[in-house]
Structures are given as C-alpha cells and as structure tokens.
Amino acid sequence: MRASWLVVLVCGAAAAQDFKPATVLATQIYQRPKTSSTAEGVQIGATSVEMNLLTVVLDGYEITCEFETTADGVSAIELAVGADVPATLERARTQKADDHLLIKWSDNSVLTANVIRRKKAPRDRQAAD
C-alpha cells in the first residue's frame, strides 16, 4: 500500500512541473440530465448535474474540456476570460480513453477535466499563449 502512495506522489510531483499558463477563451455552465432509472415505463428520479465547459489555449492548441462542478463548488465561473490558469494536458494511454486537462486552482488543488475537442489555435491566439 505504501509503495502505491509513493508512485502517486512521484507522479503528482512530476506532473506539477509540467503546468504552463493556459489562456481562458470561454467558459460556460449548463445543466446535463443525469441518468435515471425507470419502473414500468415511468421515469424515476430525474435530476440534472451542473457541467462546466472551458476552452483554453495551451501549447498552440485550443482545448475545450468539460467537468462537473465539484461538491465544494469549484466551477468555470471562477475563471475570467483572458486570464491565465496553470494547466497541463494529460494524454490518454489508450485510444479508447479520453485525454484530460489538469487545471491548478488558486488553492493549489488540481481538477481533472475531460477533453472533448482539441484543434490548432489560430496564429493570433497562439501568440497570446
């Protein structure tokens, strides 16, 4: 058990060195219907979850990602368009897995967001990066 924690700490320390400033281009919060169960054709427990869309420029790419608002209220609304946030791209190890954008918040906590789109940024946006 201790060895596994050591691996996590070492990997975390290595990832911390890779954080670079990413310029926030857009933020959006929306409600996504949460999956619910049905009983005899009647939907039970229909709820929604607050999702966050975030687009940043990092290393010459526009990266759009999404994440759930955390239990302690961390959301994209905290990020001002045009501001720089420390971030790093974590590439998936397999083709079936998603890439992730790791975002470091002002309290040094790190949030993992699923990358849903990545494209080469226009030259004018690359210069700002």
N, C-alpha and C positions, 0 to 999 in steps of 0.2 A: 504494500500500500504506500509506503513512504517513497519508494522509487517512482511510482506513478506521479506523485505530487511533485517530485523533483523534475520530472520531464515536463510537466505542465508549467512549472515556474521557469525553467530554462527556455521553453518555447515562448512563454509570455515575455520574458526579458528580451529575447531576440526580436520578437515582433514589435516591441516598444521602440526599438531603434529604427524601424522602418517607417514610422509615421512621418508624413510630409504634409505641408499645408495644402488643403483642398479648398478651392473657392466655391462657395454655395451659389448655385444658379437659380434654384427654385425649391420651394417647399410646399407641401400640400397635405392636409389631413382629411381623411374620408372614413366613412363607416362601411365596413365589409360585413355582409351577413355571415354569421357563424353557422357552421353546420349544425343541424338539429335532427332529432330523431322523429319518426312518425309512428303512430299507433293506429292501425286500421284506417290508414289514409289521411289521418288528421295530424298536422304538424304540431309537435310539442316542443316548447322551449325555444322559440325563435328569438334569437338575440343577435346583436352585432358587436363587432370589435373595432376599436379605433386604430386605423392604419395610417402610416406616415409615408409619403413619397418624398424623396430627397434626391436632387440632382446636383452633382458637384463636378468640377474639372480637376482631374488629378493625372499627372504624368501625360498630358496631351490628350486625354480622353474625357468625354462627357459620360459620367457614370450615373445612372438612375437606379436607385435601390428603394426597397420598402422594408418597413419594420413595424411591429406592433408598439403602441405606446406602452411603456413599462408600467409595472404596478406602482412605482413611486412617481409616475407622471412625466417621465422623460419623453419628449416628443420633438418633432422637427420644428415646432413653433418657436422653440428656443433659439433657433439659428437664423440670423439675419442674412438676407440675400446680399451677396457681395462680401460677406465675412469669410475669413479663412478658418477652417477647422482641421485639427490633426487627423489624418486618415491614412489608411493603407489598404491595398487590395489583396485579398487572400484568395488565390486561385484554387479552384476545385481540383482534387487529386484524380477524380474520375470524370468521364464525360457525362454521366448521369447526375452528378451532383452540381449544385449551383455555386458560383463564385460569391464571395462575401466582401462587403466593405466594412472595415472595422473603423469606428469613429470614436475618438477620445473626447470626452466631455470635460468641462471646466473642473469637475471634481476628480479628474483622472480615471473615472470609470470608463470602460470600453463597451460600446454597444455594437452588436453584430447585425448587419442588415443584408438581406438577400439582394443581389444584383439582378435586376430584371432587364436592363439594357446597357450596352456599352458601345460607344461609337467614337470615332476620331473627332476631336473637337475642331471647330473652325479655327483658322490661324489667329484671328483676333482674340479668341478665348484662350488659346494656348499661350499667348504672350503674357496674359494675366496670371497664368499658372506659374 
